[in-house]
Amino acid sequence: MGETIRPTAAIWREGDWFVSECVDLGVASQGHTEKAALRNLKQAVLLYLSGDETGKVRWPVELERKLVPLTLRA
């Protein structure tokens, strides 16, 4: 069995659907409930990682993150 990874997921509602995205990989999915959207995202991320025949997808043990504020002028 492989190592456990803990990427960041974002989830939001769009109409009747919940959209989920793995922000570390740019992989997204959806579902009619938050739980379904996250379950579908897990499957999508696993498929993405298992389908990497190039060996270019790398998962560091610790993902480095930096949160920075955005300044926007509307």
PQR file with spaces between the fields and no chain letter, atoms N, CA, C, O and H, PARSE charges and radii, in Angstrom:
ATOM       1  N    MET     1       0.845   -1.183    0.000 -0.4000 1.5000
ATOM       2  CA   MET     1       0.000    0.000    0.000 -0.0000 2.0000
ATOM       3  C    MET     1       0.885    1.238    0.000  0.5500 1.7000
ATOM       4  O    MET     1       1.935    1.238    0.643 -0.5500 1.4000
ATOM       5  N    GLY     2       0.487    2.295   -0.706 -0.4000 1.5000
ATOM       6  CA   GLY     2       1.279    3.506   -0.813 -0.0000 2.0000
ATOM       7  C    GLY     2       1.173    4.389    0.411  0.5500 1.7000
ATOM       8  O    GLY     2       0.442    4.105    1.359 -0.5500 1.4000
ATOM       9  H    GLY     2      -0.366    2.295   -1.228  0.4000 1.0000
ATOM      10  N    GLU     3       1.935    5.477    0.354 -0.4000 1.5000
ATOM      11  CA   GLU     3       1.918    6.412    1.475 -0.0000 2.0000
ATOM      12  C    GLU     3       0.648    7.246    1.464  0.5500 1.7000
ATOM      13  O    GLU     3       0.033    7.444    0.416 -0.5500 1.4000
ATOM      14  H    GLU     3       2.529    5.708   -0.416  0.4000 1.0000
ATOM      15  N    THR     4       0.262    7.729    2.628 -0.4000 1.5000
ATOM      16  CA   THR     4      -0.908    8.584    2.746 -0.0000 2.0000
ATOM      17  C    THR     4      -0.505   10.014    2.434  0.5500 1.7000
ATOM      18  O    THR     4       0.474   10.525    2.977 -0.5500 1.4000
ATOM      19  H    THR     4       0.762    7.567    3.479  0.4000 1.0000
ATOM      20  N    ILE     5      -1.263   10.657    1.558 -0.4000 1.5000
ATOM      21  CA   ILE     5      -1.023   12.062    1.231 -0.0000 2.0000
ATOM      22  C    ILE     5      -2.248   12.856    1.655  0.5500 1.7000
ATOM      23  O    ILE     5      -3.351   12.316    1.727 -0.5500 1.4000
ATOM      24  H    ILE     5      -2.058   10.242    1.116  0.4000 1.0000
ATOM      25  N    ARG     6      -2.054   14.118    1.930 -0.4000 1.5000
ATOM      26  CA   ARG     6      -3.150   14.964    2.380 -0.0000 2.0000
ATOM      27  C    ARG     6      -3.164   16.273    1.595  0.5500 1.7000
ATOM      28  O    ARG     6      -2.797   17.323    2.123 -0.5500 1.4000
ATOM      29  H    ARG     6      -1.157   14.557    1.871  0.4000 1.0000
ATOM      30  N    PRO     7      -3.589   16.208    0.334 -0.5600 1.5000
ATOM      31  CA   PRO     7      -3.680   17.437   -0.452  0.2800 2.0000
ATOM      32  C    PRO     7      -4.861   18.287    0.019  0.5500 1.7000
ATOM      33  O    PRO     7      -5.743   17.807    0.731 -0.5500 1.4000
ATOM      34  N    THR     8      -4.861   19.524   -0.383 -0.4000 1.5000
ATOM      35  CA   THR     8      -5.922   20.458   -0.006 -0.0000 2.0000
ATOM      36  C    THR     8      -7.074   20.378   -1.003  0.5500 1.7000
ATOM      37  O    THR     8      -6.862   20.358   -2.215 -0.5500 1.4000
ATOM      38  H    THR     8      -4.145   19.913   -0.962  0.4000 1.0000
ATOM      39  N    ALA     9      -8.294   20.332   -0.475 -0.4000 1.5000
ATOM      40  CA   ALA     9      -9.486   20.325   -1.317 -0.0000 2.0000
ATOM      41  C    ALA     9     -10.316   21.565   -1.023  0.5500 1.7000
ATOM      42  O    ALA     9     -10.456   21.978    0.128 -0.5500 1.4000
ATOM      43  H    ALA     9      -8.466   20.348    0.510  0.4000 1.0000
ATOM      44  N    ALA    10     -10.860   22.146   -2.074 -0.4000 1.5000
ATOM      45  CA   ALA    10     -11.805   23.256   -1.946 -0.0000 2.0000
ATOM      46  C    ALA    10     -13.157   22.737   -2.423  0.5500 1.7000
ATOM      47  O    ALA    10     -13.226   21.931   -3.351 -0.5500 1.4000
ATOM      48  H    ALA    10     -10.746   21.810   -3.009  0.4000 1.0000
ATOM      49  N    ILE    11     -14.218   23.197   -1.793 -0.4000 1.5000
ATOM      50  CA   ILE    11     -15.556   22.767   -2.201 -0.0000 2.0000
ATOM      51  C    ILE    11     -16.494   23.963   -2.147  0.5500 1.7000
ATOM      52  O    ILE    11     -16.442   24.770   -1.219 -0.5500 1.4000
ATOM      53  H    ILE    11     -14.161   23.852   -1.040  0.4000 1.0000
ATOM      54  N    TRP    12     -17.352   24.065   -3.155 -0.4000 1.5000
ATOM      55  CA   TRP    12     -18.310   25.161   -3.204 -0.0000 2.0000
ATOM      56  C    TRP    12     -19.545   24.693   -3.974  0.5500 1.7000
ATOM      57  O    TRP    12     -19.523   23.677   -4.668 -0.5500 1.4000
ATOM      58  H    TRP    12     -17.395   23.409   -3.909  0.4000 1.0000
ATOM      59  N    ARG    13     -20.607   25.458   -3.830 -0.4000 1.5000
ATOM      60  CA   ARG    13     -21.874   25.111   -4.476 -0.0000 2.0000
ATOM      61  C    ARG    13     -22.043   25.916   -5.759  0.5500 1.7000
ATOM      62  O    ARG    13     -21.796   27.121   -5.797 -0.5500 1.4000
ATOM      63  H    ARG    13     -20.625   26.284   -3.266  0.4000 1.0000
ATOM      64  N    GLU    14     -22.472   25.216   -6.809 -0.4000 1.5000
ATOM      65  CA   GLU    14     -22.837   25.859   -8.074 -0.0000 2.0000
ATOM      66  C    GLU    14     -24.203   25.325   -8.477  0.5500 1.7000
ATOM      67  O    GLU    14     -24.316   24.221   -9.010 -0.5500 1.4000
ATOM      68  H    GLU    14     -22.673   24.237   -6.778  0.4000 1.0000
ATOM      69  N    GLY    15     -25.231   26.111   -8.221 -0.4000 1.5000
ATOM      70  CA   GLY    15     -26.588   25.662   -8.527 -0.0000 2.0000
ATOM      71  C    GLY    15     -26.964   24.460   -7.685  0.5500 1.7000
ATOM      72  O    GLY    15     -26.897   24.510   -6.457 -0.5500 1.4000
ATOM      73  H    GLY    15     -25.139   27.008   -7.788  0.4000 1.0000
ATOM      74  N    ASP    16     -27.361   23.374   -8.345 -0.4000 1.5000
ATOM      75  CA   ASP    16     -27.757   22.147   -7.645 -0.0000 2.0000
ATOM      76  C    ASP    16     -26.583   21.236   -7.331  0.5500 1.7000
ATOM      77  O    ASP    16     -26.774   20.173   -6.740 -0.5500 1.4000
ATOM      78  H    ASP    16     -27.415   23.333   -9.343  0.4000 1.0000
ATOM      79  N    TRP    17     -25.385   21.622   -7.708 -0.4000 1.5000
ATOM      80  CA   TRP    17     -24.202   20.768   -7.560 -0.0000 2.0000
ATOM      81  C    TRP    17     -23.213   21.340   -6.557  0.5500 1.7000
ATOM      82  O    TRP    17     -23.151   22.551   -6.346 -0.5500 1.4000
ATOM      83  H    TRP    17     -25.230   22.485   -8.188  0.4000 1.0000
ATOM      84  N    PHE    18     -22.440   20.453   -5.944 -0.4000 1.5000
ATOM      85  CA   PHE    18     -21.270   20.847   -5.173 -0.0000 2.0000
ATOM      86  C    PHE    18     -20.056   20.511   -6.030  0.5500 1.7000
ATOM      87  O    PHE    18     -19.942   19.400   -6.550 -0.5500 1.4000
ATOM      88  H    PHE    18     -22.490   19.469   -6.116  0.4000 1.0000
ATOM      89  N    VAL    19     -19.167   21.457   -6.173 -0.4000 1.5000
ATOM      90  CA   VAL    19     -17.946   21.270   -6.952 -0.0000 2.0000
ATOM      91  C    VAL    19     -16.793   21.139   -5.970  0.5500 1.7000
ATOM      92  O    VAL    19     -16.702   21.900   -5.007 -0.5500 1.4000
ATOM      93  H    VAL    19     -19.259   22.359   -5.751  0.4000 1.0000
ATOM      94  N    SER    20     -15.922   20.181   -6.212 -0.4000 1.5000
ATOM      95  CA   SER    20     -14.750   19.990   -5.361 -0.0000 2.0000
ATOM      96  C    SER    20     -13.511   20.004   -6.246  0.5500 1.7000
ATOM      97  O    SER    20     -13.530   19.504   -7.371 -0.5500 1.4000
ATOM      98  H    SER    20     -15.996   19.563   -6.994  0.4000 1.0000
ATOM      99  N    GLU    21     -12.434   20.584   -5.723 -0.4000 1.5000
ATOM     100  CA   GLU    21     -11.191   20.678   -6.481 -0.0000 2.0000
ATOM     101  C    GLU    21     -10.006   20.384   -5.578  0.5500 1.7000
ATOM     102  O    GLU    21      -9.932   20.892   -4.459 -0.5500 1.4000
ATOM     103  H    GLU    21     -12.419   20.990   -4.809  0.4000 1.0000
ATOM     104  N    CYS    22      -9.091   19.575   -6.054 -0.4000 1.5000
ATOM     105  CA   CYS    22      -7.810   19.376   -5.384 -0.0000 2.0000
ATOM     106  C    CYS    22      -6.922   20.520   -5.858  0.5500 1.7000
ATOM     107  O    CYS    22      -6.426   20.498   -6.985 -0.5500 1.4000
ATOM     108  H    CYS    22      -9.151   19.163   -6.962  0.4000 1.0000
ATOM     109  N    VAL    23      -6.723   21.508   -5.010 -0.4000 1.5000
ATOM     110  CA   VAL    23      -6.007   22.713   -5.429 -0.0000 2.0000
ATOM     111  C    VAL    23      -4.534   22.446   -5.692  0.5500 1.7000
ATOM     112  O    VAL    23      -3.885   23.230   -6.384 -0.5500 1.4000
ATOM     113  H    VAL    23      -7.126   21.526   -4.095  0.4000 1.0000
ATOM     114  N    ASP    24      -3.990   21.359   -5.156 -0.4000 1.5000
ATOM     115  CA   ASP    24      -2.586   21.034   -5.372 -0.0000 2.0000
ATOM     116  C    ASP    24      -2.336   20.460   -6.760  0.5500 1.7000
ATOM     117  O    ASP    24      -1.232   20.581   -7.290 -0.5500 1.4000
ATOM     118  H    ASP    24      -4.517   20.722   -4.594  0.4000 1.0000
ATOM     119  N    LEU    25      -3.353   19.835   -7.356 -0.4000 1.5000
ATOM     120  CA   LEU    25      -3.186   19.189   -8.659 -0.0000 2.0000
ATOM     121  C    LEU    25      -4.051   19.783   -9.761  0.5500 1.7000
ATOM     122  O    LEU    25      -3.806   19.532  -10.942 -0.5500 1.4000
ATOM     123  H    LEU    25      -4.251   19.736   -6.926  0.4000 1.0000
ATOM     124  N    GLY    26      -5.057   20.568   -9.391 -0.4000 1.5000
ATOM     125  CA   GLY    26      -5.962   21.103  -10.394 -0.0000 2.0000
ATOM     126  C    GLY    26      -6.974   20.078  -10.887  0.5500 1.7000
ATOM     127  O    GLY    26      -7.535   20.229  -11.972 -0.5500 1.4000
ATOM     128  H    GLY    26      -5.255   20.772   -8.433  0.4000 1.0000
ATOM     129  N    VAL    27      -7.210   19.037  -10.097 -0.4000 1.5000
ATOM     130  CA   VAL    27      -8.188   18.002  -10.435 -0.0000 2.0000
ATOM     131  C    VAL    27      -9.511   18.379   -9.776  0.5500 1.7000
ATOM     132  O    VAL    27      -9.530   18.783   -8.613 -0.5500 1.4000
ATOM     133  H    VAL    27      -6.755   18.913   -9.216  0.4000 1.0000
ATOM     134  N    ALA    28     -10.617   18.251  -10.510 -0.4000 1.5000
ATOM     135  CA   ALA    28     -11.915   18.650   -9.970 -0.0000 2.0000
ATOM     136  C    ALA    28     -12.953   17.561  -10.206  0.5500 1.7000
ATOM     137  O    ALA    28     -12.788   16.689  -11.059 -0.5500 1.4000
ATOM     138  H    ALA    28     -10.602   17.922  -11.455  0.4000 1.0000
ATOM     139  N    SER    29     -14.032   17.637   -9.422 -0.4000 1.5000
ATOM     140  CA   SER    29     -15.163   16.729   -9.577 -0.0000 2.0000
ATOM     141  C    SER    29     -16.403   17.435   -9.043  0.5500 1.7000
ATOM     142  O    SER    29     -16.354   18.613   -8.688 -0.5500 1.4000
ATOM     143  H    SER    29     -14.167   18.345   -8.729  0.4000 1.0000
ATOM     144  N    GLN    30     -17.513   16.705   -8.989 -0.4000 1.5000
ATOM     145  CA   GLN    30     -18.756   17.289   -8.490 -0.0000 2.0000
ATOM     146  C    GLN    30     -19.646   16.201   -7.928  0.5500 1.7000
ATOM     147  O    GLN    30     -19.392   15.011   -8.112 -0.5500 1.4000
ATOM     148  H    GLN    30     -17.553   15.748   -9.277  0.4000 1.0000
ATOM     149  N    GLY    31     -20.699   16.631   -7.236 -0.4000 1.5000
ATOM     150  CA   GLY    31     -21.682   15.702   -6.690 -0.0000 2.0000
ATOM     151  C    GLY    31     -22.892   16.482   -6.213  0.5500 1.7000
ATOM     152  O    GLY    31     -22.843   17.706   -6.085 -0.5500 1.4000
ATOM     153  H    GLY    31     -20.904   17.599   -7.086  0.4000 1.0000
ATOM     154  N    HIS    32     -23.975   15.771   -5.953 -0.4000 1.5000
ATOM     155  CA   HIS    32     -25.193   16.444   -5.489 -0.0000 2.0000
ATOM     156  C    HIS    32     -25.119   16.832   -4.020  0.5500 1.7000
ATOM     157  O    HIS    32     -25.918   17.648   -3.559 -0.5500 1.4000
ATOM     158  H    HIS    32     -24.015   14.777   -6.057  0.4000 1.0000
ATOM     159  N    THR    33     -24.170   16.259   -3.273 -0.4000 1.5000
ATOM     160  CA   THR    33     -23.941   16.619   -1.875 -0.0000 2.0000
ATOM     161  C    THR    33     -22.451   16.882   -1.689  0.5500 1.7000
ATOM     162  O    THR    33     -21.638   16.493   -2.527 -0.5500 1.4000
ATOM     163  H    THR    33     -23.521   15.596   -3.648  0.4000 1.0000
ATOM     164  N    GLU    34     -22.092   17.547   -0.584 -0.4000 1.5000
ATOM     165  CA   GLU    34     -20.672   17.765   -0.294 -0.0000 2.0000
ATOM     166  C    GLU    34     -19.944   16.434   -0.173  0.5500 1.7000
ATOM     167  O    GLU    34     -18.844   16.261   -0.697 -0.5500 1.4000
ATOM     168  H    GLU    34     -22.752   17.864    0.097  0.4000 1.0000
ATOM     169  N    LYS    35     -20.575   15.501    0.524 -0.4000 1.5000
ATOM     170  CA   LYS    35     -19.958   14.189    0.732 -0.0000 2.0000
ATOM     171  C    LYS    35     -19.695   13.491   -0.605  0.5500 1.7000
ATOM     172  O    LYS    35     -18.623   12.921   -0.813 -0.5500 1.4000
ATOM     173  H    LYS    35     -21.469   15.641    0.950  0.4000 1.0000
ATOM     174  N    ALA    36     -20.669   13.538   -1.499 -0.4000 1.5000
ATOM     175  CA   ALA    36     -20.509   12.907   -2.814 -0.0000 2.0000
ATOM     176  C    ALA    36     -19.434   13.612   -3.636  0.5500 1.7000
ATOM     177  O    ALA    36     -18.649   12.962   -4.326 -0.5500 1.4000
ATOM     178  H    ALA    36     -21.539   14.001   -1.331  0.4000 1.0000
ATOM     179  N    ALA    37     -19.401   14.935   -3.561 -0.4000 1.5000
ATOM     180  CA   ALA    37     -18.393   15.686   -4.314 -0.0000 2.0000
ATOM     181  C    ALA    37     -16.988   15.345   -3.834  0.5500 1.7000
ATOM     182  O    ALA    37     -16.077   15.199   -4.648 -0.5500 1.4000
ATOM     183  H    ALA    37     -20.039   15.463   -3.000  0.4000 1.0000
ATOM     184  N    LEU    38     -16.801   15.216   -2.527 -0.4000 1.5000
ATOM     185  CA   LEU    38     -15.487   14.858   -1.988 -0.0000 2.0000
ATOM     186  C    LEU    38     -15.129   13.407   -2.301  0.5500 1.7000
ATOM     187  O    LEU    38     -13.974   13.107   -2.601 -0.5500 1.4000
ATOM     188  H    LEU    38     -17.541   15.334   -1.865  0.4000 1.0000
ATOM     189  N    ARG    39     -16.100   12.516   -2.234 -0.4000 1.5000
ATOM     190  CA   ARG    39     -15.854   11.109   -2.581 -0.0000 2.0000
ATOM     191  C    ARG    39     -15.436   11.000   -4.052  0.5500 1.7000
ATOM     192  O    ARG    39     -14.497   10.278   -4.388 -0.5500 1.4000
ATOM     193  H    ARG    39     -17.038   12.760   -1.991  0.4000 1.0000
ATOM     194  N    ASN    40     -16.145   11.726   -4.923 -0.4000 1.5000
ATOM     195  CA   ASN    40     -15.812   11.711   -6.346 -0.0000 2.0000
ATOM     196  C    ASN    40     -14.449   12.339   -6.608  0.5500 1.7000
ATOM     197  O    ASN    40     -13.723   11.901   -7.501 -0.5500 1.4000
ATOM     198  H    ASN    40     -16.908   12.313   -4.651  0.4000 1.0000
ATOM     199  N    LEU    41     -14.101   13.362   -5.833 -0.4000 1.5000
ATOM     200  CA   LEU    41     -12.791   13.992   -5.983 -0.0000 2.0000
ATOM     201  C    LEU    41     -11.679   13.018   -5.607  0.5500 1.7000
ATOM     202  O    LEU    41     -10.662   12.939   -6.296 -0.5500 1.4000
ATOM     203  H    LEU    41     -14.691   13.717   -5.108  0.4000 1.0000
ATOM     204  N    LYS    42     -11.868   12.283   -4.524 -0.4000 1.5000
ATOM     205  CA   LYS    42     -10.857   11.291   -4.127 -0.0000 2.0000
ATOM     206  C    LYS    42     -10.612   10.297   -5.255  0.5500 1.7000
ATOM     207  O    LYS    42      -9.466    9.965   -5.558 -0.5500 1.4000
ATOM     208  H    LYS    42     -12.695   12.348   -3.965  0.4000 1.0000
ATOM     209  N    GLN    43     -11.691    9.823   -5.878 -0.4000 1.5000
ATOM     210  CA   GLN    43     -11.555    8.882   -6.989 -0.0000 2.0000
ATOM     211  C    GLN    43     -10.830    9.535   -8.167  0.5500 1.7000
ATOM     212  O    GLN    43      -9.980    8.909   -8.800 -0.5500 1.4000
ATOM     213  H    GLN    43     -12.622   10.093   -5.632  0.4000 1.0000
ATOM     214  N    ALA    44     -11.167   10.792   -8.458 -0.4000 1.5000
ATOM     215  CA   ALA    44     -10.542   11.490   -9.582 -0.0000 2.0000
ATOM     216  C    ALA    44      -9.048   11.695   -9.346  0.5500 1.7000
ATOM     217  O    ALA    44      -8.248   11.536  -10.267 -0.5500 1.4000
ATOM     218  H    ALA    44     -11.858   11.300   -7.944  0.4000 1.0000
ATOM     219  N    VAL    45      -8.667   12.048   -8.115 -0.4000 1.5000
ATOM     220  CA   VAL    45      -7.247   12.248   -7.794 -0.0000 2.0000
ATOM     221  C    VAL    45      -6.493   10.926   -7.902  0.5500 1.7000
ATOM     222  O    VAL    45      -5.392   10.888   -8.451 -0.5500 1.4000
ATOM     223  H    VAL    45      -9.317   12.177   -7.367  0.4000 1.0000
ATOM     224  N    LEU    46      -7.073    9.844   -7.385 -0.4000 1.5000
ATOM     225  CA   LEU    46      -6.417    8.539   -7.484 -0.0000 2.0000
ATOM     226  C    LEU    46      -6.251    8.112   -8.940  0.5500 1.7000
ATOM     227  O    LEU    46      -5.210    7.566   -9.307 -0.5500 1.4000
ATOM     228  H    LEU    46      -7.968    9.876   -6.940  0.4000 1.0000
ATOM     229  N    LEU    47      -7.259    8.354   -9.767 -0.4000 1.5000
ATOM     230  CA   LEU    47      -7.144    8.044  -11.194 -0.0000 2.0000
ATOM     231  C    LEU    47      -6.064    8.894  -11.854  0.5500 1.7000
ATOM     232  O    LEU    47      -5.289    8.403  -12.674 -0.5500 1.4000
ATOM     233  H    LEU    47      -8.104    8.797   -9.468  0.4000 1.0000
ATOM     234  N    TYR    48      -6.024   10.162  -11.490 -0.4000 1.5000
ATOM     235  CA   TYR    48      -5.014   11.074  -12.039 -0.0000 2.0000
ATOM     236  C    TYR    48      -3.614   10.578  -11.699  0.5500 1.7000
ATOM     237  O    TYR    48      -2.744   10.518  -12.568 -0.5500 1.4000
ATOM     238  H    TYR    48      -6.654   10.560  -10.823  0.4000 1.0000
ATOM     239  N    LEU    49      -3.402   10.228  -10.448 -0.4000 1.5000
ATOM     240  CA   LEU    49      -2.077    9.782  -10.016 -0.0000 2.0000
ATOM     241  C    LEU    49      -1.716    8.420  -10.603  0.5500 1.7000
ATOM     242  O    LEU    49      -0.565    8.201  -10.982 -0.5500 1.4000
ATOM     243  H    LEU    49      -4.109   10.277   -9.743  0.4000 1.0000
ATOM     244  N    SER    50      -2.676    7.507  -10.684 -0.4000 1.5000
ATOM     245  CA   SER    50      -2.374    6.173  -11.207 -0.0000 2.0000
ATOM     246  C    SER    50      -2.175    6.186  -12.717  0.5500 1.7000
ATOM     247  O    SER    50      -1.522    5.297  -13.263 -0.5500 1.4000
ATOM     248  H    SER    50      -3.611    7.685  -10.377  0.4000 1.0000
ATOM     249  N    GLY    51      -2.729    7.181  -13.392 -0.4000 1.5000
ATOM     250  CA   GLY    51      -2.592    7.274  -14.842 -0.0000 2.0000
ATOM     251  C    GLY    51      -1.360    8.022  -15.293  0.5500 1.7000
ATOM     252  O    GLY    51      -1.182    8.252  -16.489 -0.5500 1.4000
ATOM     253  H    GLY    51      -3.260    7.903  -12.948  0.4000 1.0000
ATOM     254  N    ASP    52      -0.498    8.411  -14.356 -0.4000 1.5000
ATOM     255  CA   ASP    52       0.704    9.173  -14.697 -0.0000 2.0000
ATOM     256  C    ASP    52       1.800    8.231  -15.176  0.5500 1.7000
ATOM     257  O    ASP    52       2.604    7.744  -14.381 -0.5500 1.4000
ATOM     258  H    ASP    52      -0.642    8.224  -13.384  0.4000 1.0000
ATOM     259  N    GLU    53       1.826    7.981  -16.472 -0.4000 1.5000
ATOM     260  CA   GLU    53       2.843    7.101  -17.041 -0.0000 2.0000
ATOM     261  C    GLU    53       4.155    7.828  -17.288  0.5500 1.7000
ATOM     262  O    GLU    53       5.179    7.194  -17.542 -0.5500 1.4000
ATOM     263  H    GLU    53       1.173    8.377  -17.117  0.4000 1.0000
ATOM     264  N    THR    54       4.131    9.155  -17.216 -0.4000 1.5000
ATOM     265  CA   THR    54       5.344    9.931  -17.480 -0.0000 2.0000
ATOM     266  C    THR    54       6.248   10.007  -16.266  0.5500 1.7000
ATOM     267  O    THR    54       7.446   10.260  -16.394 -0.5500 1.4000
ATOM     268  H    THR    54       3.299    9.670  -17.010  0.4000 1.0000
ATOM     269  N    GLY    55       5.677    9.789  -15.076 -0.4000 1.5000
ATOM     270  CA   GLY    55       6.461    9.917  -13.850 -0.0000 2.0000
ATOM     271  C    GLY    55       6.698   11.360  -13.448  0.5500 1.7000
ATOM     272  O    GLY    55       7.537   11.634  -12.590 -0.5500 1.4000
ATOM     273  H    GLY    55       4.704    9.584  -14.971  0.4000 1.0000
ATOM     274  N    LYS    56       5.964   12.294  -14.061 -0.4000 1.5000
ATOM     275  CA   LYS    56       6.178   13.717  -13.785 -0.0000 2.0000
ATOM     276  C    LYS    56       5.425   14.219  -12.563  0.5500 1.7000
ATOM     277  O    LYS    56       5.798   15.240  -11.985 -0.5500 1.4000
ATOM     278  H    LYS    56       5.283   12.071  -14.758  0.4000 1.0000
ATOM     279  N    VAL    57       4.368   13.516  -12.162 -0.4000 1.5000
ATOM     280  CA   VAL    57       3.619   13.950  -10.981 -0.0000 2.0000
ATOM     281  C    VAL    57       4.407   13.537   -9.752  0.5500 1.7000
ATOM     282  O    VAL    57       4.699   12.356   -9.563 -0.5500 1.4000
ATOM     283  H    VAL    57       4.065   12.688  -12.632  0.4000 1.0000
ATOM     284  N    ARG    58       4.748   14.496   -8.928 -0.4000 1.5000
ATOM     285  CA   ARG    58       5.521   14.233   -7.713 -0.0000 2.0000
ATOM     286  C    ARG    58       4.713   14.674   -6.503  0.5500 1.7000
ATOM     287  O    ARG    58       4.064   15.720   -6.515 -0.5500 1.4000
ATOM     288  H    ARG    58       4.511   15.455   -9.082  0.4000 1.0000
ATOM     289  N    TRP    59       4.763   13.861   -5.466 -0.4000 1.5000
ATOM     290  CA   TRP    59       4.124   14.203   -4.206 -0.0000 2.0000
ATOM     291  C    TRP    59       5.190   14.304   -3.137  0.5500 1.7000
ATOM     292  O    TRP    59       5.674   13.280   -2.656 -0.5500 1.4000
ATOM     293  H    TRP    59       5.290   13.011   -5.456  0.4000 1.0000
ATOM     294  N    PRO    60       5.570   15.517   -2.751 -0.5600 1.5000
ATOM     295  CA   PRO    60       6.506   15.627   -1.635  0.2800 2.0000
ATOM     296  C    PRO    60       5.819   15.159   -0.356  0.5500 1.7000
ATOM     297  O    PRO    60       4.599   15.255   -0.228 -0.5500 1.4000
ATOM     298  N    VAL    61       6.601   14.657    0.580 -0.4000 1.5000
ATOM     299  CA   VAL    61       6.037   14.205    1.851 -0.0000 2.0000
ATOM     300  C    VAL    61       5.289   15.348    2.518  0.5500 1.7000
ATOM     301  O    VAL    61       4.182   15.158    3.022 -0.5500 1.4000
ATOM     302  H    VAL    61       7.593   14.579    0.476  0.4000 1.0000
ATOM     303  N    GLU    62       5.876   16.507    2.524 -0.4000 1.5000
ATOM     304  CA   GLU    62       5.221   17.699    3.070 -0.0000 2.0000
ATOM     305  C    GLU    62       5.013   18.684    1.924  0.5500 1.7000
ATOM     306  O    GLU    62       5.979   19.119    1.297 -0.5500 1.4000
ATOM     307  H    GLU    62       6.776   16.661    2.115  0.4000 1.0000
ATOM     308  N    LEU    63       3.774   19.032    1.651 -0.4000 1.5000
ATOM     309  CA   LEU    63       3.503   20.024    0.624 -0.0000 2.0000
ATOM     310  C    LEU    63       3.768   21.407    1.197  0.5500 1.7000
ATOM     311  O    LEU    63       3.253   21.754    2.260 -0.5500 1.4000
ATOM     312  H    LEU    63       2.990   18.678    2.160  0.4000 1.0000
ATOM     313  N    GLU    64       4.559   22.184    0.502 -0.4000 1.5000
ATOM     314  CA   GLU    64       4.836   23.540    0.976 -0.0000 2.0000
ATOM     315  C    GLU    64       3.719   24.456    0.505  0.5500 1.7000
ATOM     316  O    GLU    64       3.379   24.482   -0.678 -0.5500 1.4000
ATOM     317  H    GLU    64       4.977   21.902   -0.362  0.4000 1.0000
ATOM     318  N    ARG    65       3.160   25.193    1.426 -0.4000 1.5000
ATOM     319  CA   ARG    65       2.073   26.113    1.095 -0.0000 2.0000
ATOM     320  C    ARG    65       2.407   27.495    1.627  0.5500 1.7000
ATOM     321  O    ARG    65       3.064   27.660    2.655 -0.5500 1.4000
ATOM     322  H    ARG    65       3.436   25.171    2.387  0.4000 1.0000
ATOM     323  N    LYS    66       1.939   28.449    0.903 -0.4000 1.5000
ATOM     324  CA   LYS    66       2.086   29.827    1.348 -0.0000 2.0000
ATOM     325  C    LYS    66       0.764   30.524    1.063  0.5500 1.7000
ATOM     326  O    LYS    66       0.324   30.591   -0.085 -0.5500 1.4000
ATOM     327  H    LYS    66       1.405   28.315    0.068  0.4000 1.0000
ATOM     328  N    LEU    67       0.143   31.035    2.096 -0.4000 1.5000
ATOM     329  CA   LEU    67      -1.095   31.782    1.938 -0.0000 2.0000
ATOM     330  C    LEU    67      -0.760   33.259    1.913  0.5500 1.7000
ATOM     331  O    LEU    67      -0.092   33.774    2.810 -0.5500 1.4000
ATOM     332  H    LEU    67       0.500   30.981    3.028  0.4000 1.0000
ATOM     333  N    VAL    68      -1.223   33.925    0.890 -0.4000 1.5000
ATOM     334  CA   VAL    68      -0.950   35.356    0.760 -0.0000 2.0000
ATOM     335  C    VAL    68      -2.262   36.080    0.483  0.5500 1.7000
ATOM     336  O    VAL    68      -3.131   35.550   -0.209 -0.5500 1.4000
ATOM     337  H    VAL    68      -1.765   33.506    0.161  0.4000 1.0000
ATOM     338  N    PRO    69      -2.410   37.285    1.018 -0.5600 1.5000
ATOM     339  CA   PRO    69      -3.636   38.038    0.758  0.2800 2.0000
ATOM     340  C    PRO    69      -3.626   38.596   -0.664  0.5500 1.7000
ATOM     341  O    PRO    69      -2.573   38.923   -1.210 -0.5500 1.4000
ATOM     342  N    LEU    70      -4.799   38.696   -1.240 -0.4000 1.5000
ATOM     343  CA   LEU    70      -4.947   39.323   -2.547 -0.0000 2.0000
ATOM     344  C    LEU    70      -5.499   40.726   -2.348  0.5500 1.7000
ATOM     345  O    LEU    70      -6.426   40.930   -1.565 -0.5500 1.4000
ATOM     346  H    LEU    70      -5.655   38.430   -0.796  0.4000 1.0000
ATOM     347  N    THR    71      -4.935   41.677   -3.047 -0.4000 1.5000
ATOM     348  CA   THR    71      -5.456   43.035   -3.030 -0.0000 2.0000
ATOM     349  C    THR    71      -6.090   43.289   -4.388  0.5500 1.7000
ATOM     350  O    THR    71      -5.414   43.250   -5.416 -0.5500 1.4000
ATOM     351  H    THR    71      -4.181   41.512   -3.683  0.4000 1.0000
ATOM     352  N    LEU    72      -7.384   43.549   -4.386 -0.4000 1.5000
ATOM     353  CA   LEU    72      -8.118   43.745   -5.630 -0.0000 2.0000
ATOM     354  C    LEU    72      -8.802   45.100   -5.618  0.5500 1.7000
ATOM     355  O    LEU    72      -9.272   45.566   -4.580 -0.5500 1.4000
ATOM     356  H    LEU    72      -7.933   43.582   -3.551  0.4000 1.0000
ATOM     357  N    ARG    73      -8.850   45.709   -6.757 -0.4000 1.5000
ATOM     358  CA   ARG    73      -9.578   46.967   -6.890 -0.0000 2.0000
ATOM     359  C    ARG    73     -10.774   46.701   -7.789  0.5500 1.7000
ATOM     360  O    ARG    73     -10.609   46.355   -8.959 -0.5500 1.4000
ATOM     361  H    ARG    73      -8.469   45.330   -7.601  0.4000 1.0000
ATOM     362  N    ALA    74     -11.977   46.861   -7.250 -0.4000 1.5000
ATOM     363  CA   ALA    74     -13.196   46.566   -8.021 -0.0000 2.0000
ATOM     364  C    ALA    74     -13.645   47.771   -8.810  0.5500 1.7000
ATOM     365  O    ALA    74     -14.652   47.707   -9.515 -0.5500 1.4000
ATOM     366  H    ALA    74     -12.111   47.143   -6.300  0.4000 1.0000
